[in-house]
Amino acid sequence: MDVDVSFAEIGLQSRFAEVNGIRLHYVVAGEGPLLLLVHGFPQHWYAFRHQLLEFSKDHTVVAVDLRGVNLSGKPANAWEHGVWFSVEDMRALIRHLGFSTCTLVGHDWGGAIGYSLALHYPDVLERLVVLSASHPGTFDRELHENLAQIQAGANWLFLRRKDSASRLMANDFAALRVRFAEHEFFSEQDREIYLAAWRQPGAVQAMVGWYQKEGWGPAEGATPAHGNYVQEVSPLVVKTETLVIYGDADQYILPGNFEGLDTYVSRLTLIKIAGGSHWMLDEHPELINRHIRQFIRGGAPAEVPA
């Protein structure tokens, strides 16, 4: 694995853990309380490179490749994807690392995993940080009632289709590369690192398997809209102390997903980044780090630059 000198200086290590019949790859740095970093689509552990550098100063920081992604094992069965399996993987990984609790930071898929973990196993979480991800209650509401979010959901309908993996892989992953090419805050090195992860055998098939299993998206034909990925829990009220950060220019998870969120999260700190995209970890790394740092310390939210 290629890492730059700054990663080497903080002692970043690449490791594997056998959990729940799957081999998970993760990177770890630092010492102290556990900060578990969980990525989304179509990224992997590298999405949290800036958090690894910052929080390894006083935490054991672990950034994981979810099952099916990059260097982690690929599930043998199509149904062994999605939120529930990843929640159980994270529980097992926390134990494997020698901890009983953690602060979880989740982006995109990772946010959904964090919400589900908080609803099923609240004792595992000290705190929860959710980035660019919707709570199952607001997500389901928006996919049923908000026309703008319904239209934005065409992305998930595409990913659910049987030919989505082959279409994403065509022309050396052109359909995936374009997601990052339009943003100048992704460097050429960043793009090459993600491209190498997508080229891992079975990785793209596993990533779209998540959407085919979860069925997220607006109504399509005889298929109803679906956004509640924690249907087995009621009520959907998260009691873990939670920081939610979203960009109001996110083209996938629109701002309506955060309206009324305090109904579902009883101890909520909600921060909007004006003009922020879905890729806030890459677009505003220092600001995100300040928000997380102050949340962990129990302070007021960081000032957002004008």
N, C-alpha and C positions, 0 to 999 in steps of 0.2 A: 504494500500500500504506500503510495506516494504522499508524504506530508512535508510541509515546509519547515524551516528551522524553528519558527515560533512554536509549532506543535511539539517538535522534539524537545524544546527547552522546558515545556511544562510536563514532560514525561508522558505524553499520550501513548497509550498502549492499545493494540488491537487484540481482542480476545473473543472466545466463543463459549457459549453455555448450552448444554443439552437440557431443554425444558419441554415437557409435554410432547415428547416424541419429535421435536424439531430442533435443529441446530441454529441458535441465534448468534449473529455476529454483533459485537458492540465495541465501542472505544471508550476508554476510561482515563481520567486524569484527576489528580488532586487527592486530598484527604478531608474528612469531615462528614457532616450529614449528607445523605444521598439526595442528589438532584438528578432526576431521571428525565431525559429529553427524548421525546417521541415524535417522529417526523410524519409527514403526509405525502400525498401523491403529487408529482412523480419523483420525489426526492428520497434521500436516505440519511444516514447519520450526519453526513457532511453539511446538511442544512443548518446544523447547530455549531459550526466551527467557531463562531464568534462567542457563543455562550461557553464553550469548552475553555476558551482562553480566559474569559473573565471569571467564571465561577470556580475554576479549579484552584483559585487562590485560597478558598476557605470551604470548599465542598468536595466530596467525591462526586464527580460529574460523569454521568454515563449517557452516551448517545447511542441508541440502538438502531440496527436495521430490523424492521419488522419482518415477520415470516414472509417468505417469497421475494424479498427485496434484496438487491445487491448481493452481499456475501452470505446472507442467511439462507437456511434450507428452504426448499420449495415444497409446499404441501403436496402429497400424493393425490389427494382427492379434491375436486373442485369446491366442495362445500366447506373445506377446512380453512376458510379465509374470513375476514371481516372483524367486526368489533369484538364479539364475544371471545373468539379464539385469542385475539390479541390482548384482551383484558387478562385472561388466564396466563398468557405468556408473560405479561408484565408482573403479575403477582409472583410467578415462579422465579423470574429473573431477580426481583427484589430479594427473595429468600436466598437465591444462589449467591448474590453479592454480599450476604451476611447482614442484611438489614431487615427490620420489620416494618418500617415506614419510610416515606420519602416525600419530597415535594416533586410533583410531576409537572413538566412543561410540555404541552402538546400543541402541535401545529397541524391544522387540517385533519387528517385521519387521527393524529395524536390527540387533538382536542376531543373528538368523539370518544376515543378510548378513555381519556381522562374523565369525562362526564360519566361514562358507564362505570368506570372503576369507583367513582365517588358514590354512585347510586347503589351499587352492589356491595362494595367493600369499603365503606367510609373510614374504617379504622386503619387502613393502609396508608391514607394520605394525611400528611401534615397540612399541606396547602396544595392548591391546584391553580395552574396558569394555563389559560386557553387562548390560543392565537388563531385568528382566521378560521373559526369553526363555530358551528351552531349547536345550541342545546337541542336535544331530541324533541322537546315540546314546541319550541319556536320554529324549528326546521320543518316539522310536519305541518304546522299552521301555515307557514309561508308558502310551502309547496301546494297547499290546497287553495289559499286565499289571495296571495299576492301575485298579480299578473307579471310584474317585472321579474320576480324570483322564478316563477313558472317558466318564463321565456329563457332566463339564464340557465335553467335546469337542462337545456338541450345537451349540454356537455355530459351530464350523467347518463342521459338516454343513449348517447353515442357509446360511452364506455361500457354500457350493459350489453351491447349487441355482440353476437357470436363472432363476428369478424373484426371486432375492435382491435385485438392484439395485432393481427396481420396488417391492419391499416396503420396502426401506430408505428410498426416496425418498417414500413415501406420506405424506400429511398433513404436508408440509413437513419431511420427514426425522425424523419423530417417533421412529422406532426407533433412530436414531443419537443424537438429542438426549437421550434418556432415559439413555444411558450416562454422560453427564456431569451431568445434572440431579440425580442422586441423591447427588452429592458436593459438599459445600459449598466445597471448596478450588478449584473452578472458578468463577471470577467470571462475571458476566453478560457482560462484555466478552470473556472467553475463549470462552464459548459462541457468541457472535455471530461471532467470528473463525473458529471451526471451521465454523459454518453457512455462512458465505460461501465457504469452500473447498469444501464439499460441493456447493454450488450451481454450481460451475464445470462447464460442459458436458462430459459424459463422465467426470467424476471418480469418481462412485460406481460406474459400470460398470467402470472401470479398477481400482478397489480390490477389488471382488469378483472380478475377473478373476484377481487374485493367487491367491485360494483355489481357484478353478476350475482354474487351471493346476497349482498345487502339490498339490492333493488332500489337504491335511492333514486329519486327523481319525480318529476310531475307525472300526471296521468298520461297514458299513451294507449290509445285504443281501449281494449278491455282491461288493461292493467291500471289499477288505481294509483294515485299519488302516494308516495311513501317517504317519510322523513324521520319517523320515530324509531330509532335504532335500539331503544331500550324498552320494548313493548312489554317485557315480562315484569317490569317494576311500576308500581303505582303507590302513591303519587310520585311525580317526576321532580321532586324537590331536592336539590343538592344542598346539604348543610355544611359541607367543607368550605373553609374560607377560600374564596376564589377570585382571581384576577382574570378579567377578560379584556383582550385588546383586539380591536378590529380596525381595518382601514375602510373609509367610506367610499373608496374607489375600487374595492374588491369586485371583480367581475363575476365571481362564482358565488360567494356568500354575501348577499346584499344587506344593507343596513337594517332593513326590516326585521332581520333575524335577531336583532338585539333590542328591539322594542318590547317592553314588558318582561325583560329577562329577569328582573328582580322578583317576579312572581315565582320563578323556578329556581333561583339561586338566592338563598336567604342571607348569605354573608358575601355580598358582591361588591367588587370594585370594578367599574366599567370605564374603559378608556377608548376614545375614538381618536384615530390618527387621520387628520384631515388630508385628503388626497392620497392616503396610503393604499397600496395595492394588496393583493393576496399574499405577496412574497415579502412580508414585512421583516422577516429575519434577515433577509439579504438587503432590503431597501433601507432599513433604519436600524442597523444592529446596535449602535451605541444607545439610542433612545430605548429600544426594547430592553437592553441590559439594565439601564437605569430604572425603568419601571419594575422589572423583576426584582432588582436589588432592593428597592425601597419597599416593595410589597413583602419581601421576606423579612425585612427589618421592622415592618409594621408602620412605616412612615407614610406621608402623603404622596400621591402620585407625582412622578417627575413632570417638570414643565415641558410642554410640547412647543417646539420652536414655531414662531409665527411664519 
